[in-house]
Amino acid sequence: MKNVVIIDKKTQKKFTKIPKYIMVLFDIWVEIIENDGFREMQKIKGYRDHALKGERQGQRSSSLNRSWRVIYLLDENNNLLIVEVLEVNHHEY
């Protein structure tokens, strides 16, 4: 199965405001998904990947560190996994 990560245009514009060390962590997250697959990324406990609830039902979240997370959608069709990144944001606890 081929894995593709697509980054929403609004999210791309916000990348300039995200700390560089977070962008490095994000790039690693993308690389793991594209090279090893979504399921392998989920096995890495530090990402704390999980489905979201409420207004964000249908979306998923992975932690880049304790404060930053990636919010994304999955689409599995015709032997292709598309991960659409919707946000990289500072997680409020």
N, C-alpha and C positions, 0 to 999 in steps of 0.2 A: 504494500500500500504506500502510495506517495503522500507525503505530509507537506502542506503548504501553510505558512503563516502570513496572513494579510493584516496590514495595519490600517485602521480607519484613518481617513485624511484629517479629521479633527484631532485625533490622537497624535498624529505625526506633527502637527503644528505646535502641540503642547510640549514636545520633546525638548525644546530649547530651555524650558523652565524646570526641567527635571535634572537633579544633580547627576554629574557624569558617572559617579560610581554606581548609581541606580541604573543608568543606561547600560553600563557594562554587565550588570546582573541580568538586565532584560535581554541583552544580546545573547548571553549564555543560555537563558531560558528558551529563546527562539531556536538557537542552534541545537539544543537537546531535542526539541520537538521535530525539527526538520530532519535531523540525522538519525535519531533513535526512535522517534515516535511519541505520540501522546501518552500511551500507557507506560512507557519507560519514565517519562517525566513524572507521572503520578506516583511512581514507586519511590521517588526521592522525598523523604519525609519533610525536609526543610521547606519545600514549596507549599505544604499544607493545602493541597489542591482540593476544592470542594464545590459542590453545586450551591448556588445562591437561592434565597427564598424571597417571598414578598414581591415587591416591584421588579426585582431582578430575576425572578423565576425564569429558568431556561438558560441563564448565564452561569459561568463558572468563574472562580477566583483562584489565583495562585499567589502566594506571598513571595516577594523578592527578598524582603528582610522583615523585621518586626513592624516596620512602619509603612512600607510600600507594597502594593499589590498590582497584579495584572487582572483585568476583568475581560473575559472573552467568551465567544460563542463557538460551538463545534458544529461542523456540518460534514457528515460522512455520506458520500455518494460515489458510486461507480469506482470503487477502489481508490478513492482520493479523500484524504482527511484535510479539511480546511479549518484552520484556527483563525478566527477573525478577532483581532485585538480591538476592544472598544475603549479601554482606558488603562492608563498607568497612573495610579493616584496614591496620595498619602492617605493611609487608612486611619480613620478616626475610631478610637476605642471608647 
